[in-house]
Amino acid sequence: MGILNFKALLITALIFMPIECLFALRPNQKVLRKAFLNDLVYAVFNGAPITLGLVAIVALATASMGRLVPEFVGITVSSQPIWLQVTEIILVADLGFYFTHRAFHAIPFLWHFHAIHHSIEELDWLAGHRVHPVDQILTKGASFIPLYLLGYSSEAIGLFALIFHAHSLLLHANVRLNIGPLRWLIASPQFHHWHHANERAAYDKNFAGQLSFIDVIFGTMHLPGNAVPERYGIDDPIPSNYIEQLAYPFVPKGKTDEASTTSDA
C-alpha cells in the first residue's frame, strides 16, 4: 500500500505542479512554500488511518441500518447505467458532505478537528491533504454511507471516489480557472479558496465539495465577482507540525494557548 500511495502521489504531483506553474493564481508563491513538508507528511501517512476508519464506520452503518432499506431499492439503483449512478452519487454524496461540513464549522468540538484544515495559509494541490483523520473519516462517512445503503454499484462508487479526489485537489490548487456561469453549479478553485479565506465576509460560506448550487439553495454562497481572497488561514493558535496537529483537538485549549504564547515569545 505504501508503494501504491507513493506512486499515486508522484503522478498527482507531475500533473498538478506544471498546471500550477502555467496557470498560477499567485505566481510568487513558491513550490516549497510554508508548511510544504508538513503537508507532504499528511499526504504520505494519512491515507491508512482514514481508509481503516472509513471502512469501519461504513461497515457499522450498513450492518445496523442496511435492513431498513428494501431490497428492491438496491436492485433498481445498481441496475442503472454507470454514468447515471455516478451523477446521482455526486448529488447524494455532496448533500451529505455539505451538512457534515457545516456541522464541523458550527459545533465547537468538531471545529477543533476541522481547524487543522483551515490553518492552511498558502493553498496548493498538496495543501488539500492537510485534514485531521477524524474530520476526514466522519465527513467521508456522511458521503459514502448513503451510497452503500442505497445499493450503488462498487464500480460507480469507485469512479466517484476518483472524481472527488481529483476535484478536491483542484479546488485547493494554486490555479486561476474561470468556468464562467458554471461556477454557480460546480465548485471551482475560486469558490473553495473563499471558503479558506481569513476574511469576515467569507466565514462559514461555500461548504459544498463539488456542487456549488447547494450553497446557493441554502444561502451560504460567497462568490464576489472575480475577486480572490487576500489571505487564508485562521486566528486559532494551531501547532505547526503533523504530530502536534493530530493531538490538537484533544488538548485542553487553555494549555494550547499557553504553549503557543510561550513559543511565540
LUMSENU-495611 format. One record per residue (C-alpha): z, x, y; residue number from 1. Coordinates in steps of 0.2 Angstrom, whole numbers, always signed. Each point is the difference from the previous one (the first is absolute). Layout:
N
<w->Z u->X v->Y kedren->NUM>
...
//
This chain:
265
<w->+0 u->+0 v->+0 kedren->1>
<w->+4 u->+14 v->+12 kedren->2>
<w->-18 u->+8 v->-2 kedren->3>
<w->-8 u->-17 v->+2 kedren->4>
<w->+10 u->-3 v->+16 kedren->5>
<w->-4 u->+17 v->+7 kedren->6>
<w->-19 u->-3 v->-4 kedren->7>
<w->+1 u->-17 v->+9 kedren->8>
<w->+9 u->+8 v->+15 kedren->9>
<w->-13 u->+14 v->+1 kedren->10>
<w->-15 u->-13 v->-1 kedren->11>
<w->+9 u->-11 v->+13 kedren->12>
<w->+2 u->+15 v->+12 kedren->13>
<w->-18 u->+6 v->-2 kedren->14>
<w->-5 u->-18 v->+5 kedren->15>
<w->+11 u->-3 v->+14 kedren->16>
<w->+2 u->+17 v->+9 kedren->17>
<w->-18 u->+1 v->+4 kedren->18>
<w->+0 u->-18 v->+6 kedren->19>
<w->+15 u->+4 v->+11 kedren->20>
<w->-9 u->+15 v->+8 kedren->21>
<w->-16 u->-9 v->+3 kedren->22>
<w->+7 u->-16 v->+7 kedren->23>
<w->+17 u->+5 v->+6 kedren->24>
<w->+10 u->-13 v->+10 kedren->25>
<w->+11 u->+15 v->+7 kedren->26>
<w->-11 u->+16 v->-1 kedren->27>
<w->+14 u->+11 v->+5 kedren->28>
<w->+11 u->-5 v->-14 kedren->29>
<w->+1 u->+15 v->-12 kedren->30>
<w->-4 u->-2 v->-19 kedren->31>
<w->+17 u->+9 v->-4 kedren->32>
<w->+9 u->-12 v->+12 kedren->33>
<w->+18 u->-3 v->+2 kedren->34>
<w->+8 u->-5 v->-17 kedren->35>
<w->-16 u->+4 v->-9 kedren->36>
<w->+9 u->+9 v->-14 kedren->37>
<w->+13 u->-14 v->-1 kedren->38>
<w->-13 u->-13 v->-3 kedren->39>
<w->-9 u->+10 v->-12 kedren->40>
<w->+16 u->+0 v->-11 kedren->41>
<w->+0 u->-19 v->+1 kedren->42>
<w->-18 u->+0 v->-6 kedren->43>
<w->+4 u->+11 v->-15 kedren->44>
<w->+17 u->-6 v->-5 kedren->45>
<w->+1 u->-18 v->+5 kedren->46>
<w->-13 u->-7 v->-12 kedren->47>
<w->+11 u->+1 v->-16 kedren->48>
<w->+16 u->-9 v->+6 kedren->49>
<w->-11 u->-14 v->+9 kedren->50>
<w->-10 u->-3 v->-16 kedren->51>
<w->+15 u->-1 v->-11 kedren->52>
<w->+9 u->-11 v->+12 kedren->53>
<w->-15 u->-11 v->+2 kedren->54>
<w->-3 u->-2 v->-18 kedren->55>
<w->+18 u->-5 v->-3 kedren->56>
<w->+1 u->-13 v->+14 kedren->57>
<w->-17 u->-8 v->-5 kedren->58>
<w->+6 u->+0 v->-19 kedren->59>
<w->+16 u->-8 v->+5 kedren->60>
<w->-8 u->-13 v->+11 kedren->61>
<w->-13 u->-5 v->-12 kedren->62>
<w->+12 u->-1 v->-15 kedren->63>
<w->+12 u->-11 v->+10 kedren->64>
<w->-13 u->-11 v->+9 kedren->65>
<w->-15 u->+1 v->-10 kedren->66>
<w->+4 u->-16 v->-10 kedren->67>
<w->+0 u->-10 v->+16 kedren->68>
<w->-19 u->+2 v->+2 kedren->69>
<w->-10 u->-11 v->-12 kedren->70>
<w->-11 u->+10 v->-12 kedren->71>
<w->-16 u->-8 v->+6 kedren->72>
<w->+2 u->+7 v->+17 kedren->73>
<w->-1 u->+18 v->-6 kedren->74>
<w->-15 u->-5 v->-11 kedren->75>
<w->-9 u->-7 v->+15 kedren->76>
<w->+4 u->+14 v->+12 kedren->77>
<w->-5 u->+14 v->-12 kedren->78>
<w->-16 u->-8 v->-5 kedren->79>
<w->-7 u->+1 v->+18 kedren->80>
<w->-12 u->+13 v->+5 kedren->81>
<w->+8 u->+17 v->+5 kedren->82>
<w->-6 u->-1 v->+18 kedren->83>
<w->+8 u->-17 v->+2 kedren->84>
<w->+16 u->+6 v->-8 kedren->85>
<w->+1 u->+15 v->+11 kedren->86>
<w->-3 u->-11 v->+16 kedren->87>
<w->+13 u->-12 v->-5 kedren->88>
<w->+12 u->+14 v->-5 kedren->89>
<w->-2 u->+8 v->+18 kedren->90>
<w->+6 u->-16 v->+8 kedren->91>
<w->+14 u->-4 v->-12 kedren->92>
<w->+6 u->+18 v->+0 kedren->93>
<w->-1 u->+2 v->+19 kedren->94>
<w->+10 u->-16 v->+3 kedren->95>
<w->+14 u->+8 v->-11 kedren->96>
<w->-2 u->+16 v->+9 kedren->97>
<w->+1 u->-8 v->+17 kedren->98>
<w->+16 u->-10 v->-3 kedren->99>
<w->+9 u->+15 v->-9 kedren->100>
<w->-6 u->+12 v->+13 kedren->101>
<w->+7 u->-12 v->+14 kedren->102>
<w->+17 u->-1 v->-9 kedren->103>
<w->+1 u->+19 v->+0 kedren->104>
<w->-1 u->-1 v->+18 kedren->105>
<w->+12 u->-15 v->+3 kedren->106>
<w->+14 u->+5 v->-13 kedren->107>
<w->+10 u->+15 v->+6 kedren->108>
<w->+4 u->+6 v->-18 kedren->109>
<w->-18 u->-1 v->-5 kedren->110>
<w->-5 u->+8 v->+17 kedren->111>
<w->+9 u->+16 v->-4 kedren->112>
<w->-12 u->+3 v->-15 kedren->113>
<w->-15 u->-5 v->+11 kedren->114>
<w->+5 u->+11 v->+14 kedren->115>
<w->-5 u->+15 v->-10 kedren->116>
<w->-18 u->-6 v->+1 kedren->117>
<w->+1 u->-4 v->+19 kedren->118>
<w->+7 u->+18 v->+4 kedren->119>
<w->-17 u->+6 v->-1 kedren->120>
<w->-5 u->+7 v->+17 kedren->121>
<w->-17 u->+7 v->-4 kedren->122>
<w->-11 u->-12 v->-10 kedren->123>
<w->-13 u->+6 v->-13 kedren->124>
<w->-6 u->-4 v->-18 kedren->125>
<w->+15 u->+10 v->-7 kedren->126>
<w->+13 u->-8 v->+11 kedren->127>
<w->-4 u->-16 v->-9 kedren->128>
<w->+9 u->+7 v->-16 kedren->129>
<w->+17 u->+1 v->+10 kedren->130>
<w->+8 u->-15 v->-8 kedren->131>
<w->+18 u->-2 v->-7 kedren->132>
<w->-2 u->-4 v->-19 kedren->133>
<w->+11 u->-15 v->+2 kedren->134>
<w->-11 u->-7 v->+14 kedren->135>
<w->-16 u->+3 v->-10 kedren->136>
<w->+7 u->-7 v->-16 kedren->137>
<w->+6 u->-17 v->+8 kedren->138>
<w->-15 u->-2 v->+12 kedren->139>
<w->-13 u->+4 v->-14 kedren->140>
<w->+10 u->-11 v->-12 kedren->141>
<w->-2 u->-15 v->+12 kedren->142>
<w->-18 u->+3 v->+0 kedren->143>
<w->-3 u->+3 v->-19 kedren->144>
<w->+13 u->-12 v->-8 kedren->145>
<w->-10 u->-16 v->+5 kedren->146>
<w->-16 u->+9 v->-7 kedren->147>
<w->+7 u->+2 v->-17 kedren->148>
<w->+8 u->-17 v->+0 kedren->149>
<w->-16 u->-9 v->+5 kedren->150>
<w->-9 u->+9 v->-14 kedren->151>
<w->-13 u->+11 v->+9 kedren->152>
<w->-9 u->+12 v->-11 kedren->153>
<w->+6 u->+18 v->-1 kedren->154>
<w->-17 u->+6 v->+5 kedren->155>
<w->+1 u->-10 v->+16 kedren->156>
<w->+17 u->+5 v->+4 kedren->157>
<w->-5 u->+19 v->-3 kedren->158>
<w->-14 u->-2 v->+11 kedren->159>
<w->+10 u->-8 v->+14 kedren->160>
<w->+13 u->+14 v->-2 kedren->161>
<w->-14 u->+13 v->+4 kedren->162>
<w->-6 u->-10 v->+15 kedren->163>
<w->+18 u->-2 v->+7 kedren->164>
<w->+4 u->+19 v->-2 kedren->165>
<w->-16 u->+5 v->+8 kedren->166>
<w->+2 u->-13 v->+14 kedren->167>
<w->+18 u->+6 v->+3 kedren->168>
<w->-5 u->+18 v->+2 kedren->169>
<w->-14 u->-5 v->+12 kedren->170>
<w->+12 u->-11 v->+11 kedren->171>
<w->+11 u->+15 v->+3 kedren->172>
<w->-14 u->+13 v->+2 kedren->173>
<w->-3 u->+9 v->+16 kedren->174>
<w->-17 u->-9 v->+3 kedren->175>
<w->-8 u->-10 v->+13 kedren->176>
<w->-9 u->-15 v->-8 kedren->177>
<w->-6 u->-15 v->+9 kedren->178>
<w->-4 u->-15 v->-12 kedren->179>
<w->-3 u->-12 v->+15 kedren->180>
<w->+5 u->-18 v->-3 kedren->181>
<w->+4 u->+4 v->-18 kedren->182>
<w->+17 u->+7 v->+6 kedren->183>
<w->+6 u->-18 v->+2 kedren->184>
<w->-3 u->-2 v->-19 kedren->185>
<w->+2 u->+17 v->-8 kedren->186>
<w->+14 u->+13 v->+4 kedren->187>
<w->-7 u->+15 v->+9 kedren->188>
<w->+8 u->+17 v->+4 kedren->189>
<w->+2 u->-6 v->+18 kedren->190>
<w->+9 u->-15 v->-7 kedren->191>
<w->+12 u->+10 v->-10 kedren->192>
<w->+2 u->+14 v->+12 kedren->193>
<w->+8 u->-13 v->+12 kedren->194>
<w->+12 u->-5 v->-14 kedren->195>
<w->+6 u->+18 v->+1 kedren->196>
<w->+1 u->+0 v->+19 kedren->197>
<w->+16 u->+5 v->+8 kedren->198>
<w->-3 u->-13 v->+14 kedren->199>
<w->+10 u->-16 v->+4 kedren->200>
<w->-16 u->-11 v->+0 kedren->201>
<w->-5 u->+5 v->-18 kedren->202>
<w->+17 u->-1 v->-8 kedren->203>
<w->+0 u->-12 v->-16 kedren->204>
<w->-19 u->-3 v->+1 kedren->205>
<w->-15 u->+2 v->-12 kedren->206>
<w->+9 u->-1 v->-16 kedren->207>
<w->-15 u->-4 v->-12 kedren->208>
<w->-6 u->+14 v->-11 kedren->209>
<w->-19 u->-5 v->-1 kedren->210>
<w->-3 u->-17 v->+8 kedren->211>
<w->+4 u->+0 v->+19 kedren->212>
<w->-3 u->-19 v->+1 kedren->213>
<w->+16 u->-3 v->-8 kedren->214>
<w->+9 u->+7 v->+15 kedren->215>
<w->-11 u->-11 v->+11 kedren->216>
<w->+6 u->-15 v->-10 kedren->217>
<w->+18 u->+4 v->+1 kedren->218>
<w->+0 u->+6 v->+18 kedren->219>
<w->+4 u->+19 v->-3 kedren->220>
<w->-17 u->+8 v->+5 kedren->221>
<w->+0 u->+13 v->+14 kedren->222>
<w->-17 u->+7 v->+3 kedren->223>
<w->-3 u->+4 v->+19 kedren->224>
<w->-18 u->+3 v->+2 kedren->225>
<w->-6 u->+17 v->-5 kedren->226>
<w->+17 u->+8 v->+5 kedren->227>
<w->+9 u->+12 v->-12 kedren->228>
<w->+19 u->+4 v->+1 kedren->229>
<w->+6 u->+14 v->+10 kedren->230>
<w->+13 u->+5 v->-13 kedren->231>
<w->+6 u->-4 v->-17 kedren->232>
<w->+17 u->+0 v->-9 kedren->233>
<w->+17 u->-7 v->+3 kedren->234>
<w->+16 u->+4 v->+9 kedren->235>
<w->+11 u->+0 v->-15 kedren->236>
<w->+7 u->+17 v->-5 kedren->237>
<w->-10 u->+2 v->-16 kedren->238>
<w->+2 u->+17 v->-10 kedren->239>
<w->-15 u->+11 v->+0 kedren->240>
<w->-1 u->+5 v->-19 kedren->241>
<w->-4 u->-10 v->-16 kedren->242>
<w->+17 u->+1 v->-9 kedren->243>
<w->+10 u->-5 v->+16 kedren->244>
<w->-13 u->-14 v->+3 kedren->245>
<w->+2 u->-7 v->-17 kedren->246>
<w->+19 u->+0 v->+2 kedren->247>
<w->+0 u->-7 v->+18 kedren->248>
<w->+1 u->-18 v->-4 kedren->249>
<w->+15 u->+3 v->-10 kedren->250>
<w->+10 u->+10 v->+12 kedren->251>
<w->+12 u->-9 v->+12 kedren->252>
<w->-10 u->+0 v->+17 kedren->253>
<w->+15 u->+7 v->+10 kedren->254>
<w->+0 u->+16 v->-11 kedren->255>
<w->-19 u->+1 v->+2 kedren->256>
<w->+1 u->-2 v->+19 kedren->257>
<w->+14 u->+13 v->+1 kedren->258>
<w->-9 u->+13 v->-11 kedren->259>
<w->-16 u->-3 v->+11 kedren->260>
<w->+10 u->+3 v->+16 kedren->261>
<w->+7 u->+16 v->-7 kedren->262>
<w->-17 u->+6 v->-6 kedren->263>
<w->-8 u->-3 v->+16 kedren->264>
<w->+14 u->+9 v->+9 kedren->265>
//
